[in-house]
C-alpha cells in the first residue's frame, strides 16, 4: 500500500491520515494549513470538513475554504468542496453557483452532496439555460444534467 489507495467513500489513506491529524486543531490553524497546503493537503482538509469534530472546530469559518476551492479550476478540489459541509453551510445562491461551476468544469453532479434535495426552481432554470446555450451552439449537454431538466 502506497498510502494513496482508496479506503471507500472517496477517501484515500493519506487523506484519512491527514484528516485525523486535524483533530484538535483550531479553525485558524486549519485555515492556515489550507492556505499554504498543496493540492493533496487541501483535498484532505476539504474532505475532513464533513467529520463532526472538524466541522465543530471550524464552525462557519470553513465556508471560506469551500469558496476558495470553488474558485479554482481543479476538478478534484471543486468536487471535494461540495461535500456535506457545503450542503449545510453554503447559501442557496453560493450553492447554485457552485453546481453550475461543476457543470462547466466537467465535475460529475453525483459528487455534489445534497444536490437532489437542494435543486430548487432557480437552479433548475439556470441548468435549463445552460443546456439551451449548449444546444444552440451545437454542443452536447452533460448526461447527468438531464434529470434536473425534466422536472
Secondary structure, 3 states (H helix, E strand, C coil): CCCCCEEECCEEHHHHHHHHHCCCCCHHHHHHHHHHCCHHHHHHHHHHCCCHHHHHHHHHHHHHHHHHHHHCCCHHHHHHHCCHHHHHHCCHHHHHHHHHHHHHHCCCHHHCCCHHHHCCHHHHHHHHHHHHHHHHCCCCCCHHHHHHHCC
